[in-house]
Amino acid sequence: MATQASASTSAYLSEPAASPAVGIRKLPLFSVFLAHTSVDMHTGSLTVLLPVLLATFGLNYSLAALIVSVNNLVIAVAQPLFGILGDHKPMRWLMFAGALLCGVAMISVTLLPSYWLVLVAVVLSGLGSAAFHPEGLAAVRAVSGDKPASGTSFFFFGGNLGFALGPFLATLLIATYGTSGALGMIAPTLLATGALFLQRKAFAARSDGFGGRLAGAAASANARRTFWLVVFLLALIAARSLILSGLQTFIPLYFTRYTHLPKEEIGAMVSVLIFSGAFGTLLGGPISERIGRRNTLCIAMLIVLVALFVFLRAEGLARLVAVGVAGAFITMPWPISVVMVQEAMPNNIGLAGGLTLGLAYGASGLGVSLLGALADVIGLPAVMTLITVLPILVFVMSLFVPERPAARRVTRSG
């Protein structure tokens, strides 16, 4: 359905090498999935810890919000830096250390005696998350064989599942056992790092056909065109991330102010959006490997456009179904986009992962701030309408993505 990539786009790409089909190694991939779930579970739980911190330290809303902002900023900035380090020298141990640091530091925020120590803890937790993600993505690439999009989809499904479960689990533990109940959040971290340890040999093997860095004629033959391809793909990721973060932020504000819906129903919309988004990432990779990446991205955005149109005009169950469909298809292109950036930066897989993940955090935070400022000027209904038409922009951009930017693989010892 979508237009074919232009001749100029194909100039960005190197010729694909004929490689034997190698299947996904399921146990190693599942261990990274568990670790990603635990890491993002801790990051997602921070928002529900804010009321506890606010009451404990007598914070105002600005100081409370700063806790989340600092965590997101550290993750956004540090991930590309850890990616660069990983490209220079493989450091799979950062997956273990990052997952542990993220978990231990985050659960400590409910035990610390001062606000400033809490800020230090969320910085350390953010550094742990930032250390884990680029190496985790590289490890997924190493064990996904000839199905990198499917492996990446499963990886991001774990992260989104963690974001969805984190607030629920933290709230349940605190409500049942008091503030100290948050210590129970360490259990998923210990389980995940144990699973990673058992599969450590699979991640250490980097010299097989699909397990190392990719050598790239793309970067060496035409660095300028490759650079603009990466910029374009990152802009695509930023635009898509803004749709999801905008909905998560402004659905509660809009429906609280302009409708008489109960809080439970408004909260259900956000929950459905988050959980459906988690399953959307799981589907994106396998579907793209069947019908093509460009087609998957374009079809997904058309479905999002229709679903959001229905969402703002429907009621009851139809509205929940519409926001669920929108959430699933907004996130469906996410793992595909990450794989394309990796393939466009074949000698810098870690940096590619750090850039894409860091950009998602940065674009979400900055974009929502800009939308909030815009809402003060033109009104919240106009901003909600703007969010619902953003899929048109993403659809048009998706028409020009390369179908499969392939790169030759080389073996490296060590």
C-alpha positions in Angstrom: 0.0 0.0 0.0 2.8 2.4 0.8 5.0 4.0 -1.8 8.4 2.3 -2.5 11.5 3.8 -1.1 13.1 6.3 -3.4 16.4 5.7 -5.2 18.1 8.3 -2.9 16.9 6.4 0.2 18.5 3.2 -1.1 21.8 5.0 -1.3 21.9 5.1 2.5 22.0 1.4 2.6 24.6 -1.2 2.1 24.0 -4.5 0.3 22.6 -7.3 2.5 24.8 -10.2 3.0 23.5 -13.7 2.5 23.3 -15.2 6.0 22.0 -18.5 7.1 18.7 -18.4 8.9 19.3 -18.5 12.7 16.3 -18.7 15.0 15.7 -16.8 18.3 17.4 -18.3 21.3 14.4 -18.2 23.6 15.8 -18.7 27.1 18.4 -15.9 26.8 15.8 -13.6 25.2 13.4 -14.4 28.0 16.0 -13.5 30.7 16.5 -10.1 29.1 12.7 -9.7 28.9 12.4 -10.3 32.7 15.2 -7.9 33.4 13.6 -5.2 31.3 10.3 -5.8 33.0 11.9 -5.3 36.4 13.9 -2.2 35.5 10.9 -0.4 34.0 8.7 -1.6 36.8 10.8 0.4 39.3 10.9 3.5 37.0 7.1 3.3 36.6 6.5 2.9 40.4 8.1 6.3 41.1 4.9 8.2 40.5 2.9 6.3 43.1 5.7 6.8 45.6 5.4 10.6 45.3 2.4 10.9 47.7 4.4 9.1 50.4 7.4 11.3 49.8 5.3 14.5 49.7 3.8 13.6 53.1 7.0 12.5 54.6 9.1 15.6 53.7 6.3 18.2 53.5 7.1 18.9 49.8 5.3 21.3 47.5 4.2 20.1 44.1 7.3 21.5 42.4 9.7 19.6 44.6 7.7 16.5 44.2 7.6 16.8 40.4 11.4 17.4 40.4 11.9 13.9 41.6 10.4 12.4 38.5 12.0 15.0 36.2 15.4 14.3 37.5 15.0 10.6 37.0 13.7 11.0 33.4 16.5 13.5 32.6 19.2 11.2 33.9 17.9 8.3 31.8 17.5 10.4 28.7 21.0 11.8 28.9 22.9 8.8 30.2 21.6 6.2 27.8 23.4 7.4 24.7 26.6 7.7 26.8 26.4 4.1 28.0 25.6 3.1 24.4 28.9 4.7 23.2 30.8 2.9 25.9 29.3 -0.4 24.9 30.2 0.2 21.3 33.8 0.9 22.3 34.1 -2.1 24.5 31.3 -4.7 25.1 30.1 -4.6 28.7 27.4 -7.1 29.1 27.9 -6.9 32.9 26.1 -3.6 32.7 22.9 -5.5 32.2 23.3 -7.1 35.6 24.7 -4.1 37.4 22.2 -1.7 35.9 19.2 -3.8 36.8 20.4 -4.2 40.4 21.3 -0.5 40.8 17.9 0.6 39.4 16.0 -1.7 41.7 18.0 -1.2 44.9 18.2 2.6 44.5 14.5 3.0 43.8 13.2 1.0 46.8 15.6 3.0 49.0 13.6 6.2 48.4 11.0 5.2 50.9 13.7 4.7 53.6 15.9 7.7 53.2 15.8 10.5 55.9 16.1 13.5 53.6 14.7 14.9 50.3 18.2 15.4 48.9 19.2 11.8 49.6 16.0 10.9 47.7 17.2 12.9 44.7 20.5 11.1 44.9 18.7 7.7 44.9 16.6 8.5 41.9 19.7 9.7 40.0 21.4 6.4 40.8 18.2 4.5 39.8 18.2 6.4 36.5 21.8 5.6 35.9 21.0 1.9 36.5 18.2 2.1 34.0 20.4 3.9 31.5 23.2 1.4 31.9 20.8 -1.6 31.3 18.9 -0.5 28.2 21.7 -0.1 25.5 23.4 -3.4 26.5 20.0 -5.1 26.9 19.1 -4.1 23.4 22.5 -5.2 22.0 22.0 -8.6 23.8 18.6 -9.0 22.3 20.1 -8.4 18.9 22.7 -11.0 19.6 20.2 -13.7 20.5 17.4 -12.9 18.0 19.0 -14.5 15.0 17.4 -13.5 11.7 14.3 -12.1 13.5 15.7 -8.9 15.2 12.3 -7.1 15.0 10.5 -9.9 16.7 13.2 -10.1 19.4 13.1 -6.3 19.9 9.3 -6.4 20.1 9.5 -9.0 22.9 12.1 -6.8 24.7 9.9 -3.7 24.6 6.8 -5.7 25.6 8.7 -6.5 28.8 9.5 -2.8 29.4 5.9 -1.6 28.8 4.6 -4.4 31.0 6.9 -3.2 33.7 5.7 0.3 33.4 2.1 -0.9 33.6 2.6 -3.3 36.6 5.0 -1.0 38.6 2.4 1.4 40.0 0.0 -1.4 40.6 2.4 -3.6 42.5 3.9 -0.7 44.5 0.5 0.5 45.5 -0.6 -3.0 46.5 2.5 -3.6 48.7 2.3 -0.2 50.4 -1.4 -0.5 51.1 -0.9 -4.0 52.5 2.3 -3.7 54.5 2.8 0.1 54.9 5.7 2.1 53.5 8.2 -0.6 54.2 6.2 -2.9 51.8 7.9 -1.2 48.9 10.9 -3.4 49.8 9.0 -6.2 48.2 9.7 -4.6 44.8 13.2 -6.0 45.0 11.9 -9.6 44.4 11.4 -9.1 40.6 14.9 -7.6 40.3 16.5 -10.6 42.1 14.6 -13.0 39.9 15.5 -11.2 36.7 19.2 -10.8 37.5 19.4 -14.5 38.5 17.9 -15.4 35.1 20.4 -13.2 33.3 23.3 -14.8 35.3 22.2 -18.3 34.2 22.2 -17.2 30.5 25.5 -15.2 30.7 27.3 -17.4 28.3 24.8 -16.7 25.5 25.4 -13.0 25.9 29.2 -13.4 26.0 29.2 -15.1 22.6 29.6 -12.2 20.1 31.4 -13.9 17.2 28.5 -15.9 15.7 26.7 -14.8 12.6 24.2 -12.6 14.4 25.8 -11.9 17.7 28.3 -9.1 17.2 28.4 -5.6 16.0 27.4 -5.0 12.4 30.0 -3.8 9.9 28.6 -1.0 7.8 29.2 0.2 4.3 26.4 2.6 5.2 28.4 4.6 7.7 31.7 4.5 5.7 30.4 5.0 2.2 28.1 7.9 2.8 28.2 9.3 6.3 26.2 12.4 5.5 23.2 10.5 4.1 23.4 8.0 6.9 23.4 10.9 9.4 20.2 12.4 7.9 18.6 9.0 7.8 19.2 8.6 11.5 17.9 12.1 12.2 14.8 11.3 10.2 14.2 8.0 12.1 14.7 9.7 15.4 12.2 12.4 14.5 9.7 9.7 13.6 10.2 8.1 17.0 9.8 11.5 18.8 6.6 12.3 17.0 5.1 8.9 17.8 6.2 9.1 21.4 4.5 12.5 21.7 1.2 11.0 20.7 1.3 8.4 23.5 2.7 10.7 26.2 0.3 13.4 25.3 -2.7 11.0 25.7 -1.4 9.7 29.0 -1.0 13.2 30.3 -4.0 15.0 29.0 -6.7 12.4 29.1 -7.1 12.8 32.9 -7.0 16.6 32.7 -9.4 16.8 29.7 -12.1 14.4 31.0 -11.9 15.7 34.5 -12.5 19.3 33.4 -14.9 18.9 30.5 -17.0 15.9 31.5 -18.8 14.5 34.6 -17.2 11.1 34.4 -16.2 9.5 37.7 -12.4 9.2 38.4 -12.6 5.4 38.1 -13.7 5.6 34.5 -11.1 8.2 33.6 -8.4 6.1 35.3 -9.7 3.0 33.3 -9.0 4.9 30.1 -5.4 5.5 31.0 -4.9 1.9 32.2 -6.4 0.5 29.0 -4.1 2.8 27.0 -1.0 1.6 28.9 -1.8 -2.1 28.9 -2.8 -2.2 25.2 0.3 -0.3 24.4 2.4 -3.0 26.0 0.8 -5.7 23.8 1.2 -3.4 20.7 5.0 -3.6 21.0 4.8 -7.4 21.2 3.0 -7.5 17.8 5.0 -4.9 15.8 8.1 -6.9 15.0 6.4 -10.2 13.9 3.9 -8.3 11.7 6.6 -6.2 10.1 8.5 -9.4 9.2 5.4 -10.6 7.3 4.1 -7.5 5.5 7.1 -5.1 5.6 8.2 -2.4 7.9 6.9 0.6 5.9 3.5 -1.0 5.5 3.3 -1.8 9.2 4.1 1.7 10.2 1.6 3.3 7.7 -1.2 0.9 8.5 -0.7 1.4 12.2 -0.9 5.2 12.0 -4.1 5.1 9.9 -5.7 2.8 12.5 -4.6 5.2 15.3 -6.1 8.1 13.5 -9.5 6.5 13.2 -9.4 5.1 16.7 -8.6 8.5 18.2 -11.4 10.1 16.1 -13.8 7.6 17.6 -12.4 8.0 21.1 -13.2 11.7 21.5 -16.8 11.2 20.2 -17.8 7.8 21.7 -19.0 6.9 25.2 -18.8 4.0 27.6 -17.4 0.7 26.3 -16.9 2.1 22.7 -14.6 4.8 24.1 -12.6 2.2 26.1 -12.2 0.0 23.0 -11.2 2.9 20.9 -8.5 4.1 23.3 -7.3 0.5 23.6 -7.0 0.1 19.8 -5.2 3.5 19.7 -2.7 2.4 22.4 -1.8 -0.9 20.7 -1.2 0.6 17.3 0.7 3.7 18.6 3.3 1.5 20.2 3.4 -1.2 17.4 6.0 0.8 15.3 8.3 1.3 18.3 10.5 -1.8 18.1 10.6 -1.6 14.3 11.9 2.0 14.5 14.6 1.0 17.0 15.8 -1.9 14.7 15.9 0.5 11.7 18.1 3.0 13.7 20.4 0.1 14.7 20.7 -1.0 11.0 21.4 2.6 10.0 24.2 2.7 12.6 25.7 -0.7 12.1 29.0 -0.1 13.9 27.3 1.6 16.8 24.5 -0.6 17.9 24.8 0.5 21.6 24.7 4.2 20.7 21.7 3.5 18.4 19.8 1.9 21.3 20.8 4.6 23.7 19.7 7.4 21.3 16.3 5.8 20.6 15.5 5.1 24.2 16.9 8.4 25.5 15.0 10.3 22.8 11.7 8.6 23.8 12.2 9.9 27.4 13.3 13.3 26.3 10.7 13.8 23.6 7.9 12.7 26.0 9.0 15.1 28.7 9.7 18.1 26.5 6.8 17.5 24.2 4.3 17.3 27.0 5.6 20.5 28.5 5.2 22.3 25.2 1.7 20.9 24.8 0.9 22.1 28.3 2.1 25.6 27.5 0.1 25.5 24.3 -3.0 24.4 26.3 -2.7 27.6 28.4 -2.9 29.6 25.2 -5.4 27.8 22.9 -7.2 25.6 25.5 -7.2 22.0 26.4 -9.8 20.8 23.8 -7.7 22.2 21.0 -4.6 20.4 22.3 -6.5 17.1 22.5 -7.6 17.7 18.9 -4.0 18.3 17.9 -2.9 15.1 19.5 -5.6 13.1 17.7 -4.4 14.5 14.3 -0.6 13.9 14.9 -0.9 10.4 13.4 -1.3 12.1 10.0 2.2 13.6 10.4 3.6 10.2 11.5 1.8 8.5 8.6 3.3 10.9 6.0 6.8 10.4 7.5 6.4 6.6 7.5 5.9 6.7 3.7 9.5 7.6 3.3 11.2 5.1 5.7 13.6 2.6 4.0 12.0 -0.9 3.9 15.0 -2.8 5.2 18.3 -1.0 5.8 20.6 -4.0 5.8 24.3 -4.1 6.6 27.0 -6.7 6.2 27.8 -8.6 9.4 31.4 -9.3 10.3 32.7 -11.6 13.0 34.8 -10.3 15.8 36.6 -12.4 18.3 36.3 -11.6 22.0 
